[in-house]
Amino acid sequence: MGIPTEFINALQAGTTLVVEVGSSAPERRAWVTIDPVEDAMDRQAERQGWTHSVADRTFRVQLREVDRAHEGDWQDIDLWSWKPRDVNVTGEESLEQLLHSWSVSFDDLKYPWKTDCPF
């Protein structure tokens, strides 16, 4: 089973998705963020108040970790966060393969506003 249709549609329309994953150390938390890469049509659509959907969109996929000691204080997050993985892929199939290789469960994908992900 692949990425649920609801989330594919959201990604194609330019919406970021996140999933919390296991971290490399107990004193850290980790998330995978999936950010659709914007193009000129996305920016034009945003200015005009509509959404541009791209079937074969490129995605920036990042595994990011934060120190639990700073949890809730996201002001200087770039100073104490780590990005052990940062990859661009194009298309739904490549995205699914990458997430599978990182052991990300498609069932755990969420919209950022439904999580406490700081990114």
C-alpha positions as CSV (number, residue, x, y, z in Angstrom):
1,M,0.0,0.0,0.0
2,G,1.3,3.4,-0.9
3,I,0.9,6.9,0.5
4,P,-2.8,7.5,1.2
5,T,-4.6,9.5,-1.6
6,E,-5.5,12.3,0.8
7,F,-1.8,13.0,1.4
8,I,-0.8,12.5,-2.2
9,N,-3.3,15.2,-3.2
10,A,-2.1,17.5,-0.4
11,L,1.6,17.0,-1.5
12,Q,0.7,17.7,-5.2
13,A,-1.1,20.9,-4.1
14,G,2.1,22.0,-2.2
15,T,1.2,21.1,1.4
16,T,4.0,19.9,3.7
17,L,3.7,16.6,5.5
18,V,5.6,15.3,8.6
19,V,6.1,12.2,10.5
20,E,7.8,11.7,13.9
21,V,10.4,8.9,13.7
22,G,12.9,7.3,16.0
23,S,15.9,9.5,16.8
24,S,19.6,8.6,16.9
25,A,19.8,9.2,20.6
26,P,17.4,9.1,23.5
27,E,18.0,12.8,24.3
28,R,16.7,13.8,20.8
29,R,13.4,13.7,18.9
30,A,13.3,13.3,15.1
31,W,10.9,14.1,12.3
32,V,10.9,13.5,8.6
33,T,9.5,16.5,6.7
34,I,8.3,16.3,3.2
35,D,8.2,19.7,1.5
36,P,6.9,20.1,-2.0
37,V,9.4,22.2,-4.0
38,E,7.6,25.4,-5.2
39,D,7.8,26.5,-8.8
40,A,6.7,29.7,-10.5
41,M,3.1,28.5,-10.9
42,D,2.9,27.8,-7.2
43,R,4.0,31.4,-6.4
44,Q,1.6,32.8,-8.9
45,A,-1.3,30.7,-7.6
46,E,-0.5,31.8,-4.0
47,R,-0.5,35.5,-5.0
48,Q,-3.9,35.0,-6.7
49,G,-5.4,33.0,-3.8
50,W,-5.6,29.5,-5.4
51,T,-3.6,26.3,-5.3
52,H,-1.5,24.9,-8.1
53,S,-1.4,21.0,-8.2
54,V,1.5,19.2,-9.8
55,A,1.3,15.5,-10.5
56,D,5.1,14.9,-10.9
57,R,6.3,17.3,-8.3
58,T,9.7,17.4,-6.7
59,F,9.9,17.0,-2.9
60,R,12.6,17.9,-0.4
61,V,12.7,15.2,2.2
62,Q,14.6,15.9,5.4
63,L,15.3,13.8,8.5
64,R,15.8,16.4,11.3
65,E,16.6,15.9,14.9
66,V,16.3,18.3,17.9
67,D,17.6,18.2,21.4
68,R,14.9,17.4,23.9
69,A,16.4,20.0,26.3
70,H,15.3,22.7,24.0
71,E,11.8,21.3,23.3
72,G,9.2,24.1,23.2
73,D,11.8,26.8,22.7
74,W,12.1,26.8,18.9
75,Q,13.4,30.3,18.5
76,D,17.0,29.3,17.6
77,I,16.2,25.8,16.3
78,D,18.8,25.9,13.6
79,L,21.6,26.2,16.3
80,W,20.7,23.0,18.0
81,S,19.0,20.8,15.3
82,W,20.7,18.3,13.0
83,K,19.8,17.2,9.5
84,P,21.4,13.8,9.0
85,R,19.5,13.3,5.8
86,D,18.4,15.8,3.1
87,V,17.2,14.5,-0.3
88,N,15.3,15.7,-3.3
89,V,13.1,13.2,-5.2
90,T,10.7,13.7,-8.1
91,G,7.4,12.0,-8.3
92,E,5.2,9.9,-6.1
93,E,6.9,6.6,-6.8
94,S,10.4,7.9,-5.9
95,L,9.0,9.5,-2.8
96,E,7.4,6.2,-1.7
97,Q,10.6,4.3,-2.3
98,L,12.7,6.8,-0.3
99,L,10.3,6.8,2.6
100,H,10.2,3.0,2.6
101,S,14.0,2.9,2.6
102,W,14.0,5.2,5.6
103,S,11.4,2.9,7.3
104,V,8.7,5.6,7.4
105,S,5.2,4.3,7.8
106,F,2.8,5.9,5.4
107,D,0.1,5.5,8.1
108,D,2.0,7.9,10.4
109,L,2.1,10.8,8.0
110,K,0.4,14.0,9.3
111,Y,-0.2,17.6,8.5
112,P,2.3,19.8,10.4
113,W,-0.5,21.6,12.3
114,K,-1.6,18.3,13.8
115,T,1.8,17.6,15.3
116,D,4.3,19.4,17.5
117,C,7.0,19.3,14.8
118,P,9.0,22.5,15.0
119,F,10.0,22.6,11.3
